[in-house]
Amino acid sequence: MRMITIPNQSSVAKAFLEFEEDGCIKPSAYYDRLVDVMEELVKFTQMTRYVAPYLVDRYSERKESAEELSKRVNQESI
């Protein structure tokens, strides 16, 4: 799998206790931490969005097999 990961994570112990009746997360250190993680995820996404083809390019997937190379190089002239 090829994907960018951020060097940050967060978990919320007993998450069901951290929400208001209306479904919004309560103001707390957990909330602050989640916002920090999400901001970092957005920043990494913005930094890497347009360089993804470069970042996921692999030699092993670009190289030709011996058979493919032979077919390409040893073409008969018309």
PyMOL Python script that loads the backbone (N, CA, C, O; Angstrom):
from pymol import cmd

cmd.read_pdbstr("""\
ATOM      1  N   MET A   1       0.839  -1.164   0.000  1.00  0.00           N
ATOM      2  CA  MET A   1       0.000   0.000   0.000  1.00  0.00           C
ATOM      3  C   MET A   1       0.889   1.233   0.000  1.00  0.00           C
ATOM      4  O   MET A   1       1.875   1.295   0.734  1.00  0.00           O
ATOM      5  N   ARG A   2       0.541   2.201  -0.815  1.00  0.00           N
ATOM      6  CA  ARG A   2       1.289   3.448  -0.853  1.00  0.00           C
ATOM      7  C   ARG A   2       0.394   4.577  -0.393  1.00  0.00           C
ATOM      8  O   ARG A   2      -0.624   4.873  -1.018  1.00  0.00           O
ATOM      9  N   MET A   3       0.769   5.187   0.677  1.00  0.00           N
ATOM     10  CA  MET A   3      -0.015   6.295   1.183  1.00  0.00           C
ATOM     11  C   MET A   3       0.842   7.160   2.093  1.00  0.00           C
ATOM     12  O   MET A   3       1.804   6.683   2.694  1.00  0.00           O
ATOM     13  N   ILE A   4       0.496   8.398   2.186  1.00  0.00           N
ATOM     14  CA  ILE A   4       1.169   9.322   3.085  1.00  0.00           C
ATOM     15  C   ILE A   4       0.545   9.175   4.464  1.00  0.00           C
ATOM     16  O   ILE A   4      -0.677   9.125   4.605  1.00  0.00           O
ATOM     17  N   THR A   5       1.375   9.107   5.450  1.00  0.00           N
ATOM     18  CA  THR A   5       0.858   9.080   6.811  1.00  0.00           C
ATOM     19  C   THR A   5       1.408  10.286   7.562  1.00  0.00           C
ATOM     20  O   THR A   5       2.487  10.783   7.240  1.00  0.00           O
ATOM     21  N   ILE A   6       0.689  10.743   8.532  1.00  0.00           N
ATOM     22  CA  ILE A   6       1.153  11.869   9.322  1.00  0.00           C
ATOM     23  C   ILE A   6       1.737  11.328  10.630  1.00  0.00           C
ATOM     24  O   ILE A   6       1.256  10.330  11.167  1.00  0.00           O
ATOM     25  N   PRO A   7       2.759  11.986  11.128  1.00  0.00           N
ATOM     26  CA  PRO A   7       3.400  11.510  12.360  1.00  0.00           C
ATOM     27  C   PRO A   7       2.640  11.953  13.603  1.00  0.00           C
ATOM     28  O   PRO A   7       3.235  12.435  14.567  1.00  0.00           O
ATOM     29  N   ASN A   8       1.351  11.789  13.574  1.00  0.00           N
ATOM     30  CA  ASN A   8       0.520  12.250  14.669  1.00  0.00           C
ATOM     31  C   ASN A   8      -0.718  11.358  14.719  1.00  0.00           C
ATOM     32  O   ASN A   8      -1.175  10.871  13.685  1.00  0.00           O
ATOM     33  N   GLN A   9      -1.241  11.150  15.873  1.00  0.00           N
ATOM     34  CA  GLN A   9      -2.458  10.361  15.997  1.00  0.00           C
ATOM     35  C   GLN A   9      -3.206  10.794  17.249  1.00  0.00           C
ATOM     36  O   GLN A   9      -2.662  11.497  18.101  1.00  0.00           O
ATOM     37  N   SER A  10      -4.423  10.379  17.347  1.00  0.00           N
ATOM     38  CA  SER A  10      -5.209  10.715  18.518  1.00  0.00           C
ATOM     39  C   SER A  10      -6.242   9.631  18.754  1.00  0.00           C
ATOM     40  O   SER A  10      -6.748   9.025  17.810  1.00  0.00           O
ATOM     41  N   SER A  11      -6.540   9.400  19.981  1.00  0.00           N
ATOM     42  CA  SER A  11      -7.624   8.495  20.335  1.00  0.00           C
ATOM     43  C   SER A  11      -8.380   9.117  21.505  1.00  0.00           C
ATOM     44  O   SER A  11      -7.823   9.907  22.268  1.00  0.00           O
ATOM     45  N   VAL A  12      -9.620   8.762  21.634  1.00  0.00           N
ATOM     46  CA  VAL A  12     -10.458   9.320  22.691  1.00  0.00           C
ATOM     47  C   VAL A  12     -10.997   8.169  23.522  1.00  0.00           C
ATOM     48  O   VAL A  12     -11.794   7.357  23.051  1.00  0.00           O
ATOM     49  N   ALA A  13     -10.548   8.119  24.761  1.00  0.00           N
ATOM     50  CA  ALA A  13     -11.033   7.076  25.666  1.00  0.00           C
ATOM     51  C   ALA A  13     -12.507   7.314  25.957  1.00  0.00           C
ATOM     52  O   ALA A  13     -12.928   8.443  26.210  1.00  0.00           O
ATOM     53  N   LYS A  14     -13.279   6.244  25.918  1.00  0.00           N
ATOM     54  CA  LYS A  14     -14.724   6.343  26.166  1.00  0.00           C
ATOM     55  C   LYS A  14     -15.336   7.491  25.365  1.00  0.00           C
ATOM     56  O   LYS A  14     -15.986   8.379  25.916  1.00  0.00           O
ATOM     57  N   ALA A  15     -15.117   7.450  24.071  1.00  0.00           N
ATOM     58  CA  ALA A  15     -15.541   8.538  23.182  1.00  0.00           C
ATOM     59  C   ALA A  15     -17.023   8.874  23.342  1.00  0.00           C
ATOM     60  O   ALA A  15     -17.409  10.034  23.201  1.00  0.00           O
ATOM     61  N   PHE A  16     -17.846   7.887  23.631  1.00  0.00           N
ATOM     62  CA  PHE A  16     -19.289   8.134  23.770  1.00  0.00           C
ATOM     63  C   PHE A  16     -19.610   9.123  24.885  1.00  0.00           C
ATOM     64  O   PHE A  16     -20.684   9.723  24.890  1.00  0.00           O
ATOM     65  N   LEU A  17     -18.684   9.297  25.832  1.00  0.00           N
ATOM     66  CA  LEU A  17     -18.907  10.251  26.929  1.00  0.00           C
ATOM     67  C   LEU A  17     -18.470  11.666  26.568  1.00  0.00           C
ATOM     68  O   LEU A  17     -18.741  12.605  27.316  1.00  0.00           O
ATOM     69  N   GLU A  18     -17.804  11.827  25.443  1.00  0.00           N
ATOM     70  CA  GLU A  18     -17.219  13.108  25.062  1.00  0.00           C
ATOM     71  C   GLU A  18     -18.100  13.937  24.130  1.00  0.00           C
ATOM     72  O   GLU A  18     -17.652  14.950  23.593  1.00  0.00           O
ATOM     73  N   PHE A  19     -19.348  13.515  23.934  1.00  0.00           N
ATOM     74  CA  PHE A  19     -20.231  14.234  23.030  1.00  0.00           C
ATOM     75  C   PHE A  19     -21.421  14.827  23.766  1.00  0.00           C
ATOM     76  O   PHE A  19     -21.922  14.258  24.736  1.00  0.00           O
ATOM     77  N   GLU A  20     -21.864  15.988  23.283  1.00  0.00           N
ATOM     78  CA  GLU A  20     -23.063  16.651  23.808  1.00  0.00           C
ATOM     79  C   GLU A  20     -24.303  15.927  23.269  1.00  0.00           C
ATOM     80  O   GLU A  20     -24.187  15.059  22.404  1.00  0.00           O
ATOM     81  N   GLU A  21     -25.455  16.274  23.764  1.00  0.00           N
ATOM     82  CA  GLU A  21     -26.707  15.688  23.295  1.00  0.00           C
ATOM     83  C   GLU A  21     -26.954  15.961  21.810  1.00  0.00           C
ATOM     84  O   GLU A  21     -27.565  15.146  21.119  1.00  0.00           O
ATOM     85  N   ASP A  22     -26.474  17.118  21.321  1.00  0.00           N
ATOM     86  CA  ASP A  22     -26.698  17.482  19.921  1.00  0.00           C
ATOM     87  C   ASP A  22     -25.687  16.827  18.974  1.00  0.00           C
ATOM     88  O   ASP A  22     -25.721  17.067  17.767  1.00  0.00           O
ATOM     89  N   GLY A  23     -24.783  15.997  19.523  1.00  0.00           N
ATOM     90  CA  GLY A  23     -23.819  15.275  18.702  1.00  0.00           C
ATOM     91  C   GLY A  23     -22.479  15.958  18.540  1.00  0.00           C
ATOM     92  O   GLY A  23     -21.574  15.386  17.933  1.00  0.00           O
ATOM     93  N   CYS A  24     -22.320  17.165  19.063  1.00  0.00           N
ATOM     94  CA  CYS A  24     -21.040  17.879  18.968  1.00  0.00           C
ATOM     95  C   CYS A  24     -20.103  17.415  20.079  1.00  0.00           C
ATOM     96  O   CYS A  24     -20.536  17.120  21.193  1.00  0.00           O
ATOM     97  N   ILE A  25     -18.830  17.356  19.762  1.00  0.00           N
ATOM     98  CA  ILE A  25     -17.856  16.963  20.780  1.00  0.00           C
ATOM     99  C   ILE A  25     -17.699  18.088  21.803  1.00  0.00           C
ATOM    100  O   ILE A  25     -17.691  19.267  21.449  1.00  0.00           O
ATOM    101  N   LYS A  26     -17.575  17.715  23.047  1.00  0.00           N
ATOM    102  CA  LYS A  26     -17.444  18.689  24.125  1.00  0.00           C
ATOM    103  C   LYS A  26     -16.075  19.372  24.065  1.00  0.00           C
ATOM    104  O   LYS A  26     -15.086  18.747  23.683  1.00  0.00           O
ATOM    105  N   PRO A  27     -16.017  20.650  24.440  1.00  0.00           N
ATOM    106  CA  PRO A  27     -14.715  21.321  24.525  1.00  0.00           C
ATOM    107  C   PRO A  27     -13.851  20.610  25.582  1.00  0.00           C
ATOM    108  O   PRO A  27     -14.264  20.454  26.731  1.00  0.00           O
ATOM    109  N   SER A  28     -12.660  20.189  25.177  1.00  0.00           N
ATOM    110  CA  SER A  28     -11.780  19.483  26.105  1.00  0.00           C
ATOM    111  C   SER A  28     -10.405  19.336  25.471  1.00  0.00           C
ATOM    112  O   SER A  28     -10.181  19.769  24.340  1.00  0.00           O
ATOM    113  N   ALA A  29      -9.504  18.733  26.196  1.00  0.00           N
ATOM    114  CA  ALA A  29      -8.171  18.447  25.645  1.00  0.00           C
ATOM    115  C   ALA A  29      -8.290  17.464  24.485  1.00  0.00           C
ATOM    116  O   ALA A  29      -7.498  17.527  23.544  1.00  0.00           O
ATOM    117  N   TYR A  30      -9.271  16.551  24.534  1.00  0.00           N
ATOM    118  CA  TYR A  30      -9.493  15.618  23.426  1.00  0.00           C
ATOM    119  C   TYR A  30      -9.866  16.380  22.152  1.00  0.00           C
ATOM    120  O   TYR A  30      -9.358  16.090  21.068  1.00  0.00           O
ATOM    121  N   TYR A  31     -10.757  17.352  22.304  1.00  0.00           N
ATOM    122  CA  TYR A  31     -11.181  18.157  21.164  1.00  0.00           C
ATOM    123  C   TYR A  31      -9.971  18.872  20.555  1.00  0.00           C
ATOM    124  O   TYR A  31      -9.776  18.854  19.339  1.00  0.00           O
ATOM    125  N   ASP A  32      -9.169  19.494  21.406  1.00  0.00           N
ATOM    126  CA  ASP A  32      -7.980  20.213  20.930  1.00  0.00           C
ATOM    127  C   ASP A  32      -7.037  19.275  20.184  1.00  0.00           C
ATOM    128  O   ASP A  32      -6.486  19.635  19.144  1.00  0.00           O
ATOM    129  N   ARG A  33      -6.861  18.097  20.711  1.00  0.00           N
ATOM    130  CA  ARG A  33      -5.960  17.119  20.084  1.00  0.00           C
ATOM    131  C   ARG A  33      -6.502  16.677  18.714  1.00  0.00           C
ATOM    132  O   ARG A  33      -5.742  16.559  17.753  1.00  0.00           O
ATOM    133  N   LEU A  34      -7.802  16.436  18.632  1.00  0.00           N
ATOM    134  CA  LEU A  34      -8.399  16.057  17.349  1.00  0.00           C
ATOM    135  C   LEU A  34      -8.240  17.164  16.307  1.00  0.00           C
ATOM    136  O   LEU A  34      -7.968  16.891  15.138  1.00  0.00           O
ATOM    137  N   VAL A  35      -8.411  18.409  16.740  1.00  0.00           N
ATOM    138  CA  VAL A  35      -8.230  19.529  15.815  1.00  0.00           C
ATOM    139  C   VAL A  35      -6.776  19.587  15.352  1.00  0.00           C
ATOM    140  O   VAL A  35      -6.516  19.818  14.171  1.00  0.00           O
ATOM    141  N   ASP A  36      -5.826  19.382  16.263  1.00  0.00           N
ATOM    142  CA  ASP A  36      -4.406  19.368  15.888  1.00  0.00           C
ATOM    143  C   ASP A  36      -4.129  18.311  14.825  1.00  0.00           C
ATOM    144  O   ASP A  36      -3.454  18.585  13.833  1.00  0.00           O
ATOM    145  N   VAL A  37      -4.647  17.107  15.032  1.00  0.00           N
ATOM    146  CA  VAL A  37      -4.422  16.005  14.085  1.00  0.00           C
ATOM    147  C   VAL A  37      -5.047  16.330  12.732  1.00  0.00           C
ATOM    148  O   VAL A  37      -4.423  16.101  11.695  1.00  0.00           O
ATOM    149  N   MET A  38      -6.258  16.854  12.727  1.00  0.00           N
ATOM    150  CA  MET A  38      -6.933  17.172  11.465  1.00  0.00           C
ATOM    151  C   MET A  38      -6.211  18.292  10.721  1.00  0.00           C
ATOM    152  O   MET A  38      -6.096  18.243   9.496  1.00  0.00           O
ATOM    153  N   GLU A  39      -5.722  19.305  11.447  1.00  0.00           N
ATOM    154  CA  GLU A  39      -4.967  20.377  10.795  1.00  0.00           C
ATOM    155  C   GLU A  39      -3.701  19.817  10.139  1.00  0.00           C
ATOM    156  O   GLU A  39      -3.352  20.193   9.020  1.00  0.00           O
ATOM    157  N   GLU A  40      -3.025  18.923  10.843  1.00  0.00           N
ATOM    158  CA  GLU A  40      -1.813  18.328  10.290  1.00  0.00           C
ATOM    159  C   GLU A  40      -2.133  17.489   9.057  1.00  0.00           C
ATOM    160  O   GLU A  40      -1.379  17.507   8.085  1.00  0.00           O
ATOM    161  N   LEU A  41      -3.233  16.760   9.087  1.00  0.00           N
ATOM    162  CA  LEU A  41      -3.637  15.968   7.935  1.00  0.00           C
ATOM    163  C   LEU A  41      -3.915  16.856   6.724  1.00  0.00           C
ATOM    164  O   LEU A  41      -3.523  16.524   5.606  1.00  0.00           O
ATOM    165  N   VAL A  42      -4.586  17.976   6.944  1.00  0.00           N
ATOM    166  CA  VAL A  42      -4.862  18.919   5.853  1.00  0.00           C
ATOM    167  C   VAL A  42      -3.555  19.480   5.300  1.00  0.00           C
ATOM    168  O   VAL A  42      -3.394  19.577   4.083  1.00  0.00           O
ATOM    169  N   LYS A  43      -2.628  19.847   6.170  1.00  0.00           N
ATOM    170  CA  LYS A  43      -1.345  20.401   5.721  1.00  0.00           C
ATOM    171  C   LYS A  43      -0.569  19.392   4.882  1.00  0.00           C
ATOM    172  O   LYS A  43      -0.051  19.742   3.821  1.00  0.00           O
ATOM    173  N   PHE A  44      -0.484  18.153   5.338  1.00  0.00           N
ATOM    174  CA  PHE A  44       0.239  17.125   4.586  1.00  0.00           C
ATOM    175  C   PHE A  44      -0.448  16.850   3.249  1.00  0.00           C
ATOM    176  O   PHE A  44       0.218  16.603   2.244  1.00  0.00           O
ATOM    177  N   THR A  45      -1.775  16.894   3.240  1.00  0.00           N
ATOM    178  CA  THR A  45      -2.507  16.685   1.989  1.00  0.00           C
ATOM    179  C   THR A  45      -2.197  17.806   1.009  1.00  0.00           C
ATOM    180  O   THR A  45      -1.952  17.549  -0.170  1.00  0.00           O
ATOM    181  N   GLN A  46      -2.204  19.032   1.480  1.00  0.00           N
ATOM    182  CA  GLN A  46      -1.904  20.165   0.611  1.00  0.00           C
ATOM    183  C   GLN A  46      -0.474  20.105   0.081  1.00  0.00           C
ATOM    184  O   GLN A  46      -0.231  20.421  -1.084  1.00  0.00           O
ATOM    185  N   MET A  47       0.465  19.705   0.921  1.00  0.00           N
ATOM    186  CA  MET A  47       1.877  19.645   0.509  1.00  0.00           C
ATOM    187  C   MET A  47       2.144  18.548  -0.509  1.00  0.00           C
ATOM    188  O   MET A  47       3.021  18.692  -1.361  1.00  0.00           O
ATOM    189  N   THR A  48       1.403  17.463  -0.429  1.00  0.00           N
ATOM    190  CA  THR A  48       1.714  16.306  -1.269  1.00  0.00           C
ATOM    191  C   THR A  48       0.758  16.087  -2.429  1.00  0.00           C
ATOM    192  O   THR A  48       1.004  15.217  -3.265  1.00  0.00           O
ATOM    193  N   ARG A  49      -0.313  16.842  -2.505  1.00  0.00           N
ATOM    194  CA  ARG A  49      -1.345  16.613  -3.518  1.00  0.00           C
ATOM    195  C   ARG A  49      -0.784  16.560  -4.935  1.00  0.00           C
ATOM    196  O   ARG A  49      -1.091  15.630  -5.681  1.00  0.00           O
ATOM    197  N   TYR A  50       0.018  17.524  -5.313  1.00  0.00           N
ATOM    198  CA  TYR A  50       0.469  17.607  -6.697  1.00  0.00           C
ATOM    199  C   TYR A  50       1.770  16.851  -6.961  1.00  0.00           C
ATOM    200  O   TYR A  50       2.226  16.791  -8.102  1.00  0.00           O
ATOM    201  N   VAL A  51       2.358  16.287  -5.942  1.00  0.00           N
ATOM    202  CA  VAL A  51       3.578  15.492  -6.141  1.00  0.00           C
ATOM    203  C   VAL A  51       3.317  14.004  -5.946  1.00  0.00           C
ATOM    204  O   VAL A  51       4.256  13.208  -5.910  1.00  0.00           O
ATOM    205  N   ALA A  52       2.063  13.626  -5.822  1.00  0.00           N
ATOM    206  CA  ALA A  52       1.720  12.221  -5.609  1.00  0.00           C
ATOM    207  C   ALA A  52       2.272  11.307  -6.700  1.00  0.00           C
ATOM    208  O   ALA A  52       2.799  10.243  -6.375  1.00  0.00           O
ATOM    209  N   PRO A  53       2.176  11.676  -7.987  1.00  0.00           N
ATOM    210  CA  PRO A  53       2.738  10.784  -9.011  1.00  0.00           C
ATOM    211  C   PRO A  53       4.239  10.532  -8.801  1.00  0.00           C
ATOM    212  O   PRO A  53       4.726   9.423  -9.020  1.00  0.00           O
ATOM    213  N   TYR A  54       4.949  11.557  -8.383  1.00  0.00           N
ATOM    214  CA  TYR A  54       6.376  11.397  -8.105  1.00  0.00           C
ATOM    215  C   TYR A  54       6.605  10.510  -6.876  1.00  0.00           C
ATOM    216  O   TYR A  54       7.491   9.655  -6.881  1.00  0.00           O
ATOM    217  N   LEU A  55       5.818  10.712  -5.844  1.00  0.00           N
ATOM    218  CA  LEU A  55       6.014   9.978  -4.597  1.00  0.00           C
ATOM    219  C   LEU A  55       5.681   8.494  -4.712  1.00  0.00           C
ATOM    220  O   LEU A  55       6.260   7.679  -3.993  1.00  0.00           O
ATOM    221  N   VAL A  56       4.767   8.133  -5.595  1.00  0.00           N
ATOM    222  CA  VAL A  56       4.373   6.728  -5.707  1.00  0.00           C
ATOM    223  C   VAL A  56       5.019   6.025  -6.905  1.00  0.00           C
ATOM    224  O   VAL A  56       4.704   4.869  -7.189  1.00  0.00           O
ATOM    225  N   ASP A  57       5.911   6.712  -7.600  1.00  0.00           N
ATOM    226  CA  ASP A  57       6.607   6.132  -8.744  1.00  0.00           C
ATOM    227  C   ASP A  57       7.651   5.133  -8.249  1.00  0.00           C
ATOM    228  O   ASP A  57       8.478   5.468  -7.402  1.00  0.00           O
ATOM    229  N   ARG A  58       7.614   3.911  -8.773  1.00  0.00           N
ATOM    230  CA  ARG A  58       8.543   2.864  -8.343  1.00  0.00           C
ATOM    231  C   ARG A  58       9.306   2.282  -9.522  1.00  0.00           C
ATOM    232  O   ARG A  58       8.740   2.003 -10.579  1.00  0.00           O
ATOM    233  N   TYR A  59      10.581   2.110  -9.317  1.00  0.00           N
ATOM    234  CA  TYR A  59      11.432   1.500 -10.337  1.00  0.00           C
ATOM    235  C   TYR A  59      10.901   0.136 -10.742  1.00  0.00           C
ATOM    236  O   TYR A  59      10.826  -0.177 -11.930  1.00  0.00           O
ATOM    237  N   SER A  60      10.536  -0.670  -9.768  1.00  0.00           N
ATOM    238  CA  SER A  60      10.099  -2.038 -10.050  1.00  0.00           C
ATOM    239  C   SER A  60       8.861  -2.079 -10.943  1.00  0.00           C
ATOM    240  O   SER A  60       8.630  -3.070 -11.635  1.00  0.00           O
ATOM    241  N   GLU A  61       8.074  -1.024 -10.932  1.00  0.00           N
ATOM    242  CA  GLU A  61       6.891  -0.971 -11.774  1.00  0.00           C
ATOM    243  C   GLU A  61       7.171  -0.323 -13.127  1.00  0.00           C
ATOM    244  O   GLU A  61       6.406  -0.508 -14.074  1.00  0.00           O
ATOM    245  N   ARG A  62       8.258   0.434 -13.222  1.00  0.00           N
ATOM    246  CA  ARG A  62       8.618   1.084 -14.481  1.00  0.00           C
ATOM    247  C   ARG A  62       9.475   0.212 -15.371  1.00  0.00           C
ATOM    248  O   ARG A  62       9.386   0.302 -16.595  1.00  0.00           O
ATOM    249  N   LYS A  63      10.298  -0.624 -14.785  1.00  0.00           N
ATOM    250  CA  LYS A  63      11.253  -1.370 -15.598  1.00  0.00           C
ATOM    251  C   LYS A  63      10.539  -2.370 -16.512  1.00  0.00           C
ATOM    252  O   LYS A  63       9.519  -2.961 -16.156  1.00  0.00           O
ATOM    253  N   GLU A  64      11.095  -2.525 -17.655  1.00  0.00           N
ATOM    254  CA  GLU A  64      10.532  -3.463 -18.614  1.00  0.00           C
ATOM    255  C   GLU A  64      11.065  -4.860 -18.333  1.00  0.00           C
ATOM    256  O   GLU A  64      12.182  -5.036 -17.846  1.00  0.00           O
ATOM    257  N   SER A  65      10.252  -5.825 -18.646  1.00  0.00           N
ATOM    258  CA  SER A  65      10.744  -7.195 -18.547  1.00  0.00           C
ATOM    259  C   SER A  65      11.699  -7.416 -19.714  1.00  0.00           C
ATOM    260  O   SER A  65      11.672  -6.661 -20.686  1.00  0.00           O
ATOM    261  N   ALA A  66      12.529  -8.426 -19.629  1.00  0.00           N
ATOM    262  CA  ALA A  66      13.472  -8.742 -20.698  1.00  0.00           C
ATOM    263  C   ALA A  66      12.729  -8.988 -22.001  1.00  0.00           C
ATOM    264  O   ALA A  66      13.189  -8.586 -23.069  1.00  0.00           O
ATOM    265  N   GLU A  67      11.589  -9.644 -21.915  1.00  0.00           N
ATOM    266  CA  GLU A  67      10.800  -9.936 -23.120  1.00  0.00           C
ATOM    267  C   GLU A  67      10.253  -8.649 -23.741  1.00  0.00           C
ATOM    268  O   GLU A  67      10.319  -8.485 -24.960  1.00  0.00           O
ATOM    269  N   GLU A  68       9.714  -7.733 -22.927  1.00  0.00           N
ATOM    270  CA  GLU A  68       9.189  -6.472 -23.447  1.00  0.00           C
ATOM    271  C   GLU A  68      10.295  -5.639 -24.081  1.00  0.00           C
ATOM    272  O   GLU A  68      10.103  -5.045 -25.142  1.00  0.00           O
ATOM    273  N   LEU A  69      11.447  -5.597 -23.432  1.00  0.00           N
ATOM    274  CA  LEU A  69      12.577  -4.853 -23.964  1.00  0.00           C
ATOM    275  C   LEU A  69      13.015  -5.432 -25.300  1.00  0.00           C
ATOM    276  O   LEU A  69      13.272  -4.689 -26.247  1.00  0.00           O
ATOM    277  N   SER A  70      13.100  -6.731 -25.377  1.00  0.00           N
ATOM    278  CA  SER A  70      13.511  -7.390 -26.609  1.00  0.00           C
ATOM    279  C   SER A  70      12.538  -7.079 -27.741  1.00  0.00           C
ATOM    280  O   SER A  70      12.963  -6.821 -28.867  1.00  0.00           O
ATOM    281  N   LYS A  71      11.273  -7.100 -27.463  1.00  0.00           N
ATOM    282  CA  LYS A  71      10.265  -6.790 -28.485  1.00  0.00           C
ATOM    283  C   LYS A  71      10.404  -5.352 -28.965  1.00  0.00           C
ATOM    284  O   LYS A  71      10.278  -5.079 -30.159  1.00  0.00           O
ATOM    285  N   ARG A  72      10.661  -4.435 -28.045  1.00  0.00           N
ATOM    286  CA  ARG A  72      10.771  -3.028 -28.405  1.00  0.00           C
ATOM    287  C   ARG A  72      12.034  -2.726 -29.189  1.00  0.00           C
ATOM    288  O   ARG A  72      12.001  -1.967 -30.157  1.00  0.00           O
ATOM    289  N   VAL A  73      13.141  -3.312 -28.779  1.00  0.00           N
ATOM    290  CA  VAL A  73      14.441  -3.025 -29.384  1.00  0.00           C
ATOM    291  C   VAL A  73      14.654  -3.798 -30.690  1.00  0.00           C
ATOM    292  O   VAL A  73      15.252  -3.274 -31.630  1.00  0.00           O
ATOM    293  N   ASN A  74      14.182  -4.999 -30.747  1.00  0.00           N
ATOM    294  CA  ASN A  74      14.421  -5.838 -31.915  1.00  0.00           C
ATOM    295  C   ASN A  74      13.258  -5.812 -32.907  1.00  0.00           C
ATOM    296  O   ASN A  74      12.824  -6.856 -33.393  1.00  0.00           O
ATOM    297  N   GLN A  75      12.769  -4.631 -33.196  1.00  0.00           N
ATOM    298  CA  GLN A  75      11.680  -4.497 -34.140  1.00  0.00           C
ATOM    299  C   GLN A  75      12.215  -4.706 -35.563  1.00  0.00           C
ATOM    300  O   GLN A  75      13.332  -4.300 -35.883  1.00  0.00           O
ATOM    301  N   GLU A  76      11.426  -5.325 -36.379  1.00  0.00           N
ATOM    302  CA  GLU A  76      11.813  -5.512 -37.777  1.00  0.00           C
ATOM    303  C   GLU A  76      11.543  -4.224 -38.546  1.00  0.00           C
ATOM    304  O   GLU A  76      10.537  -3.554 -38.309  1.00  0.00           O
ATOM    305  N   SER A  77      12.429  -3.883 -39.454  1.00  0.00           N
ATOM    306  CA  SER A  77      12.218  -2.684 -40.260  1.00  0.00           C
ATOM    307  C   SER A  77      11.177  -2.971 -41.328  1.00  0.00           C
ATOM    308  O   SER A  77      11.015  -4.109 -41.769  1.00  0.00           O
ATOM    309  N   ILE A  78      10.486  -1.938 -41.732  1.00  0.00           N
ATOM    310  CA  ILE A  78       9.410  -2.090 -42.718  1.00  0.00           C
ATOM    311  C   ILE A  78       9.958  -1.948 -44.113  1.00  0.00           C
ATOM    312  O   ILE A  78       9.207  -2.045 -45.083  1.00  0.00           O
TER     313      ILE A  78
END
""", "prot")
cmd.dss("prot")
cmd.show_as("cartoon", "prot")
cmd.util.cbc("prot")
cmd.orient("prot")
